[in-house]
Amino acid sequence: MPKLYSGAEIVFKCLKDQGVSNIFGYPGGAVLPIYDELKNFNSIKHILVRHEQGAGHAAEGYARSTGKPGVVLVTSGPGATNAVTALTDAYMDSVPLVCISGQVPTHLIGTDAFQECDTTGITRPCTKHNWLVKDIKNLAKTIHKAFEVATTGRPGPVLVDIPKDIQFQKTSYKNYKKINKSNGKSHNHFSQNDIDELINLMGKASKPIFYTGGGVINSGPKASEQLRELVYVTGFPITSTLQGLGSYPAEDHQFLGMLGMHGTYEANNAMYECDLMINIGARFDDRITGKIDEFSPKSKKVHIDIDPSSINKNVKVDLAIVGDVKSVVSSIIKTLKKKKPNFIKSNKQKTSKWWEKIQKWRSKRSLDYIRSEETIKPQYAIERLYELTKDKDVYITTEVGQHQMWAAQHYKFNKPNRWMTSGGLGTMGYGLPAAVGVQVAHPNKLVIDIAGEASVLMTMQEMSTAVQYSLPIKIFILNNEYMGMVRQWQELLHDKNYSESYTAALPDFVKLAEAYGCIGLRAKNPEELDDKIIEMLNTDRPVIFDCLVDKQENCFPMIPSGKPHNQMLLGPKDQKDKKITGKGRTLV
C-alpha cells in the first residue's frame, strides 16, 4: 500500500518538486495545517510579511528578478482579499505568481462562515486561472497545473484555494517530473512566410523603429541577447516601454530611450513619423499610444507577441506574428543572415536621413532640467544615484508616481531583470515589498527602492520584514511632501486645485527607520547628496534615505493627454502655452 500524505504535506511536496526555495506568506486559521508542515521542509524558506499585499508584491519582485514563479501563501477571507491588489498587479504586468489560499472546510462553503469569502469568484478577473480544490485526490495535479499555467505562454498569476478539511485529509503522492520545454514552444504559431513578409517590409522601410516591451524580458535573458543582435544587424533605432527597460542597453547609441507619456522627445517623434513599427512584446497600452486615432498614422505596423488576444486589441496591425519573442527574433536573425547577409550595409543609405532626423530630435535634450544649487532636483538625485552605483550589479524597484518616471528616465538599465516597477495597474506601495522579494532572491546584490514619500507609506510596515530577515534593502525616498503625480495633474488639468494632495503630517523618516531598527539618513541640499548616498551604499543594513527634493518640480517631457506623440510638453514654458483642455482631462 502506498504511503499516504496529508493535503498540507502534499502542498509542500508539490512546491519542492517545482523547485520552490522561497515562499511569502502570513498565517491564519484556514492555513494552519500547511504552516504545521513548514518544519518538515527545510529546503523551503518562508518569509513572514506584515500584510498579504506585501506578500504578493514581494513574490512579484522575486519573480521579476529571477524569471521564476513567485509563491504566496495566505489564509481565507481577508487574507485572500488583501492579496487581490498584488494578483491584479501581476496580471496586468504578466508576472508569474502562484497564490495558495486557505478556505473554510468544504461543508461550510456558502454558509457565510467565519473568514469565508468566494475567493475564486473574487480573483477570477485578476488571475490567468484559479481552482477550488474539493477532492484531496485532485490537489497535487491542481498545484502542478497551476505552476504550468503561471509560467507558460504569457506569464501571470494563478490561485489555488484549499479548504481546511482537504489539508487534513490523506492520499498518495506521485513524484512530479517536470518536462523541460522551452517557454512558448507550443505557443509559436508563426510560419516562415510571416518572417519573410516581415523582412520584406524591413527592406522597404526608410523610417523603421523597434518598439519593445516587457514580453522581451519575460521570454528570458537569451531573448534580450537576440534582440540586441537584431538591432545591430539591422541598424534600426529602438525604443522601449516602461516594462521593457533593460532588455536593450540604455547606453547604446541606437536606443532612443523610453517612449510614451513621459518618454523622450526623440522616441515619441520617431514613433509618430516612422513608416515601419515593429512591436516586440508590447501591448499598445494607452500610456504609450496617447491619442489612439493619431498614433503613428503613416506606419506599417507589425506585432510580435506570445498572446494572440493582445494582437489587434487596441491597435490594428498589418502583420501579426504569434510566438515567443526568443523564437521569433531568432528566426528573423537566421533568415536575415541567410537571405540578406549584408542587410545593414544595403539599408544604410535608405535610413541615413531617418537617423539625421532622429539626431535633430535628440539635440532637444528633452530630459534636461533647470539645475539648482540650493535644492535637490529629483532628476539630479536619480542621476547621482546612477553614477554612484553604475559599476555595481544593481536591482531597482520603484513605487508609482513622479519618482517612478524620473527613475525610468534618468537611471540607465543595461541588463534585463534589473528593473521592477508597477506598470499596468500603477500600484502605489509596490516598491518596498518588491525590494524585499528581490533581496531574498539575490541576497548579496544591491537592491534599491526608488520611492516617493506618499507611495512608500502604503506598505512601510514591510521594513519590519526586511529587518527580521536581515535584508539590506535601500529605500531612496524622493520626498517632495506631495502626492507628486496627483499634484502635477492638478496643476496641469485642474487649475492648480491641489485638493488633498499635500501630506501635512509626514513622519520623520530618519526616526521611523530607527524605530524599525534600521538606518535612517537624510539629505537636504545638493552638496551633501553624494556623501549621503555613499554612506547608504556602504551600510550593510536596511536603510531609509529621506532625500528632500524640490516640491514644485514637474515630470517632463510629457505627452498631454488627448494629444498625439508629436505634440509634447518639454518643460514649464510649454505647460503654460499648451494647456490641456476638453477630452484630454478625462484621459489621464
SULWO-V784391 format. One line per field, one symbol per residue. phi: phi as a letter, one per 40 degrees, with the letter a starting at -180 (. if undefined). psi: psi as a letter, one per 30 degrees, with the letter a starting at -180 (. if undefined). burial: b if it has 9 or more other ideal C-beta (glycine too) atoms within 8 Angstrom, else e. Layout:
BEGIN
phi=???
psi=???
burial=???
END
This chain:
BEGIN
phi=.ccbbcdcccdcccccccgcbbbbaacadcbcdccdcdccbccbccbccbacccccccccddcccbgcccbbbbccfcccccccdcccdcccbfbcbbbbbcacddcbcgbgcdfcaccccccdcbbcaabbcbbdcccccccccdccccbbgccicbbbcbdccccccbacbbdcbcccbcdgdcbcbcbccccccccccccccbbcacbbbcccccchdcccccdcccccccgccbbacdccdhcbdcccccccgcbhdbccccccccccccbabbcbgbbfcccccgcccbcfcbbcbbbbacbccccgcbbcbcabbcicddcccdcccccccccbcbdcccccccbcccccccccccccfcccaccaccbcccccdcdcccccbccbcbbbbacbiddccccccbbcbbbcgbbbaccccgccgccccccdcccccbcbbcbbccbbccccccbddccccdcdbfcccbbccccbgbcdccccccccbbfgcccgbcccbcccccccdcccgbcbbabbadcccdccccccccccacbbbcccbdcbcbcbcaccdgbcccbcccadcccccbccbfcdcccc
psi=klkkkleeeeeeeeeeffgkfklkakllefgeeefefefgiffjkkjjafkeeeeeeeeeeeeeffflkkkkjlalcfeeeffeeeeeeeeeghkjkjkjklllkeffkgghlkhklieeeefefglellkjjfkeffeefeeeeeeeeeflbjllklkjkjleeefelkllkkkkjkkjkkkfefgjglleeeeeeeeeeeffkfilkkjlaffeeffleeeeeeeeeeeefegllklkleffkffkkffkffkgaklaehlleeeeeeeeflfjkjjjglghlffefbjefgjifglkkkjjkfjfffkgeekklfkkjjlkeeeeeeeeeeeeeefifheeeffeeegeeeeeeeeeeeffifglljlkfeljkeeeeeeeeeeffffljkkkllbkaeeeeeeeefkkkfllgfjjljdefhjkfeeeeeeeeeeeeifglkkkjjlleeefffgfffeeeeeeghjhkjjjkjjggljeeeeeeeeffhhhjhjgfkjfhkljfeeeeeefgakklkkfleefeeeeeeeeffjhlkkjjjjjlkffkljllkjkkgllfgilkfaeeefefikklbfefff.
burial=eeeebbbbbbbbbbbbbbebebbbbbebbbbbbbeebbeebeebebbebbbbbbbbbbbbbbbbbeeebbbbbbbbbebbbbbbbbbbbbbbbbbbbbbbbbbbbeebbeeebebbbebbebbeebbeebbbbeebebbbebbbbbbebbbbebbbbbbbbbbbbbbbbebebeebeeeeeebbbebbebeeebbbbbbebbbebbbbbbbbbbbbbbbbeebbebbbbbbbbbbbbbbbbbbbbbbbebebebbbbbbbbbbbbbbbbbbbbbbbbbbbbbbbbeebbbbbeebbeebbbbbbbbbeebbeeebebebbbbbbbbbbbbbbbebbeeebeebbeebbeebeebbebbeebbebebbebeebeebbbbbbbbbbbbebbeeeebbbbbbbbbbbbbbbbbbebebbbbbbbbbebebbbbbbbbbbbbbbbbeebbbbbbbbbbbbbbbbbbbbbbbebebbbbbbbbbbebbbbbbbbbbbbbeeebeebebeebeebbbbbbebebbbbbbebbebbeebbbbbbebeebbbbbbbbbeebbbbbbbbbbbbbeebbbbeebbeebebeeebbeee
END
